Amino acid sequence: MFGKASKLTVVVGSSGRRSLLRAGFGSLAALSLASCGSEAPAPAQATKAPAAPPSTAAAAPTAAAPTVAPTAKPSVPLSLRLSWIKNTEFAGVFAAIEKGFYKDEGIDLTVNPSAQNLPEIQAVAGKTDTIGLSGGASLMLARAQGVPVKAFGAVFQKGPGCFLWQKKSGINGIADFKGKKIGHQQTARASTEAMLSINNLKVEDVTLVPVGFDVQPLLTGQVDILTGLVTNQVISLEGAGESIGYVPYSDLGFGFYWNTPFALDETISQKKDLLIAWTRATARGWDYAIRNPDETAKVVVEKYGEGLKLDNQVLELKRETPLIQTDFTKQKGLLWMDRAVWQSGHDILLNRTKQLEKALNPDDVMTLDILDKVGKIGA
C-alpha cells in the first residue's frame, strides 16, 4: 500500500548501527517540519541558554576569617533537537530560557533546529542530541524498527497538522481529493498515505508530489492540496489575503500527540533526574508563554527566530494554546499524556494503515515516570 518514499535509513551512533526505518519513521516529524514553510529556513546555529554568571567570593571581614564562596548549583549541559525552525511552536522552551527556569534546574540548554539531513529521531538515536521533539506516530514506527526511543511527555495534546487548499479550487474536504495533486514534504509521505487509507482513498486515486516547505507550489497551481499546519501556513496565507480551506488531520481519524519530548531508553534510565528537571522547567516555560503570548512571541521573533513576522507569531501562539492546554492538562498538568491515546494511535497504525507489521506494547514507546515526578504545572 505504501510507496518507496516512505522508507528511511537511520544510523545509530558508535554503540551500534541499524539500517532502518520504514515509512512513517519521519512522518509526523516531517509534518512538524512543515510547520513554518512560509517563513525563513532553519538557521544553522544553535541557541544556547545564557550561562550563569560566575560566583564572586565574599570579602573577608578580618585577616583571619576564611573566604567563603556562595554555593551554586552545578550546570549540566543538555541539547534539544526541535522538530522545525525556531519559532513560537516552541515558545515554552524559549520562555523557559528567558525566565531562567532551566538555569534554576542547573541545566545549560542548547537548542538545535531540525535539519533535512538530521531529523530529530536520527539526531537522538545517534546521540547528537539528548532530547528531541517529534510526533507520536513517528516514534511508534521508529520503535517498531528497533530504535530505542521513548516519549516522556507531550506538548501538543492535539496535533495542528492539516491538509490545506485554495477555496477557489472547489475542494471542500478529503472526499474531493480524488484525482487531485497533493504536495507533501519528502518524509511526510507515509502519514499522507495513512490518512488517505483511513478515509477510503488509495494512493493511486491521487498524485503525490514531493515539495519543500514553501506554499508557492499551492499558489502557483503545481499542486491542488498541501500538507501544513493550521497554526502556520493557514495563518500566513490568510494574512496574505488568500481564501483557504483546510481539514485538520485529527478530524480525519489520525489523532496522535505532537511535539512529544523523547530520549533514548538508556538516557531515561541513567539520567532520569535530568529529564525530570528539564520537563519541569519546560512546563513552567509553556505556562508562562500561554499566559504571556505577546511578550513571548516578541522575544522569539527578535532573539531566536529568523525572518519571522511578529503578527503571525502572536497569532500562531494563541492558536496553539487550545491544542496545548486542554481540559486534560488543566486536570493533570502541562505536557501530560494519556496511555489510552497511545493505544488508540497504535491501533490505527496496526489495523487501519498497516504501517505496523506487528503489535507493540505502548509502554515500550512512552512512559509516565517523568511526569509523575514533575506533578501538575499550569492552570
N, C-alpha and C positions, 0 to 999 in steps of 0.2 A: 504493500500500500504506500509506503513512504519512499521518497526519492533518495538518490545518492547524495544530494546536497545536505542531507541531514546527518552525515557521518563526520566525525572529527577525531583527531588523534591528540591525546594529551600525554605529555612527557612528565613523569613524576621525577622528583629530584634524586640525589645520589643514593638515597635509601632504597630505591627501586624504580624500575621503569615499566610503564604499562602503555601499550598501544590501545587506546580506547576511542571510543565513545561513539555510540550511536548518535543519531539524530539529536534527540532532544537535549543532549548534553548542554548545548548553549541556547536552547530555545527561548525560554523566558528570560534568560540572561541577555539574549540578543534583543528581545523586545524591550528590555530595560535599556539596552544600548540605543534603542530608537528614541529614547526619552527626550533628547534635545536635538533632533535632526535639523531643526530650523535655526539653531544657534551655532556658536563657534565650535570648531573641533576641539577635542580634548587637549589641554596643554600638556607638554611633555614633562614639566617639572612637578615634583611632589610638593604638597603643602605640609609644613611642619608646625605643630603646635608650639607656641612660644615657650622657650626653656625657662625654668625657674631661675630668678636672679640668685647669684652666689650669696651665701650667708656671710655676714660680717661679724667677726668676734667682738664681743663687748669689751670696752676698755677696762683694764684692771683698776679697781679703786685704790689699791695700795701696791707697793712693790712686791709684797709677799703674797698677794692674792693671785690665784691662777686665772688665766684667761679661759672663759667657757663659751664655746660657740653654741648657738641655738640649734636644737635638734631639727633636722629637715628630713622629710620623707624621701627615701631614695627614688630616683626617677628610672623607670623601666621603659626601654624602647619598645614600640609596638607599631606595626604597619597595617593599614587598612586599604583594601582594594575596592574601589567603588564599582558599580555596575554601569556607570556612564560618566559624563564630564561633571565637573564641579559646578553644581547649581543648587537651587532650593529643593530639589529631590532629596538632597542630603542635608537639609537645613539644620536638623538636630545635631549632626556631627560638628558643623561649623559653629553653631551656637555653644556647644559644649567646649570647644576650643576657646572661643572668645570669652566666655564667662569663667574659665579656669576650672571647669568640672573635671577634666582629665588630669590637670595638674593636682587637684585635690586628691585624686586617687593614686598619685605617683606615676602617672603614665606620660611618656614622651611620645605623642602620636604623630606618625607620618601618614598623610592621606594621598593615595595614588589614584588617578582616574583610570577607568578601564581603557584598554588599548586593543586595537584589532588583532595584533599579534600576541597579546597576552590577556585573554579574558579572565574574569575573576576566579573561576573554578580552577583553571590551569595555574594561575598565579599562586593560589593557596596550596594546591596539590604539589607544586614544585618548590614550595617554601620560600617563594619570593616575598610573600606577604603572610602575616599571621592570621588575619581575619579577612573575609570577603563578604560582599553583599550580592545575593543572587536570588533567582526565583525558585519557588518550591518544586516545580516540575523539573527544572534543570538539575537540582540537587538530587532528586529521587532517581532520575535517569543516570546521573553520574554514579551514584551509589550502586545501582544495578550493574554497572560495568566495572565495579571493583575499586572505584576511587573512594578512599576512606574519609569522606567529608560528612559533617553533621551540622544541622541548623540548631541554634540555641536561642533564637528569638525571631520576631517578625515585625518589621517596621510597618509595612502596609498590610492591613488586615484584608483589604480588598484591592486587587491589582488595578492600576489605571490603564492597562493596555486596551487597545481598541483597533477596529478597522475604521478607516475614515474615507470619505469620498466627497466630491462636489455635488451639491443638490441638483444642479442642472443636468447631471448625468441620468437622472430618473431612477437612481438606485434608492430603495427605501429600507433595505435590510439584507441579511445574508441570503434570503430566498432569491434575491435578484443578482447574485454573484455569478450564476451560471453563464458561461460564455464571455466573462469579463477577464481583464488582466489585473492581477494582484501584485503590487510591488512590495517586496519584503526584504529585510536585511538578510544577508547570507546565512547567518546562523539562526535566523528566525523561521526557517523553512519548516522545521519539524512541528512547531506549535501551530503554524498556519495550516498545515496538513491535518493536524489533530482536530482543529476547530471545524474544518470542512467535513471531516468524517463524523464528528459528533452531530452535525447538522445535516446529515444525509446527502452530502455532496462528495464527489470523487475528485481526486487531483486532476483527472482527465476532463472534468467539467469546466475547469478554468485554465488560464495561462499564468503560471507563476514566473515573475520577472525579478531577478535579484537586483536590488538597488542599494544606494548608500543611505545616509541618514538625512538627506535633504528632502524637502517637499516638492522640489521642482518637477520630478517625473509625474506627479499628480497634476500640477498646474499646467504642464505643457502637453498633457494627454498621452504621455508614454505609457501610463497605467491608469486604470479606472478606479482602483482602490489601493490604499496604502496602509501598512501597519504603523501604529504610532501610539501616542498616549493622550488621553483626554486632558491631562494636565500640562501638555506641552504643544504638540503640533496643532491640536484643535484650537488652543488659545492663540497661538501665533497666527494661524490662518484667519480666525475670526477677527483678530486685531487688525489684520491687513485688509479687512472688508470682504473676505471670501465667505460664501454661504456654504457651510459644511454640514454634512450628515455623518453620524458615527454610531457604532454599536460597541459597547464595552465587551471584552472577552468574557467577563463574569456573567453577562446576560446571555451568552452563548453556551453556557454549561461548562465553561473552562475556569473554574474557581480555584486559585492557588494563592498562597501567601506570596508577597512581593518584597524584594529587598530584605531577604532573611539573612541576618548575620550568621556566618558559618565558619567552622575551623576544622582542622584535621582531628581525627579521633585522639591522637597522641597529645595534641595541644589541650583538648578538653580534659583529658585525663591528668596531664602533668602540670598544666598552668590554669587550673580552674579558678583560683583566686584572682588571677589577672583578668580572665574573661568576665568574672563577676564584677570587678572594678570597672572594666570598660563598659559593660552593659548598664551599670548603674549611672555612670557619667553620661552615656548616650541617651538614656531615658530622660534624665534631667535636662539634657540639651533639647530633646524634642518637646518636652513640656514647656520649656522657655520659648522655643520657636513658635509653637502653636499659640501661645499667649501673646507673643510679640511679633506678628508676621511682618509688619512694615519695617521695623528695626532690623530684624534678622535678614530679610531679603536685601536690604540696602547694604549690609555688611558683606553678604555673599557676592553681590554684584561688584562692589568696589574693591574687595580684598581677595576673593578666592576664584571667582569665575572670570572668563574672558569673553568679551563680545555679547554679554547678556543685557537684556533690556529690563530696567527696573520694574516698569508696569507689568510686564509679562511675568516676572519672577514673583512679584507680590501676589498676583492672581493665581499663579501656579501653586504657591504655598497654601493659599486659602482654599483652593480647590482640592488640594491633597488632604487637608485636615480631616474631613469626614471619612476618608479612606484609612486614616491612621488612628484617629481617635473615635472609637465606636462604643456602643453600649457594653460590649465585652471588655474593652480596655478600661472603661470607666469603672468596671467592677473589679478587674484583675490587675490592671496597670498597663502602661505603655510597653510595647514590644512583646506582650504576652501572646501565647499560641494555644490553640485547642487541638489536642491529638486527633479529634474527630475530623477536623479539616484535612489533616494529613491523610487520614484513612480514606476520606472521600476522594482526594486527589489521586491517591494510589489506585483506587478502583477505576477511576477514569482512564488512567494510563494502562492499566492491565486489561480491563474488559471492554472499553469503548474505543480507544485509539490503538490498542495493541502495541504500544511502544515499549511496554514492559513484557519481556518474554516469560517471566515467571514472577510469582508473588514475592513481595518484600514485607518485612516487618517494619511498619512506620517508625518504631523505636530505634531502628538502625540508622535512620536518617534525620531524626530530631530528638532533642532532649529538653526536658523542663527543669533539669537540675540547676542550671544557672539562674533562671528566672525565679525559682523557689527561694534562692539565697538573696536575690535582689529585692523581692517583695513588690508592693504596689507603689508606683511612681506615676504621678499625673492624675488630674481630676477626671 
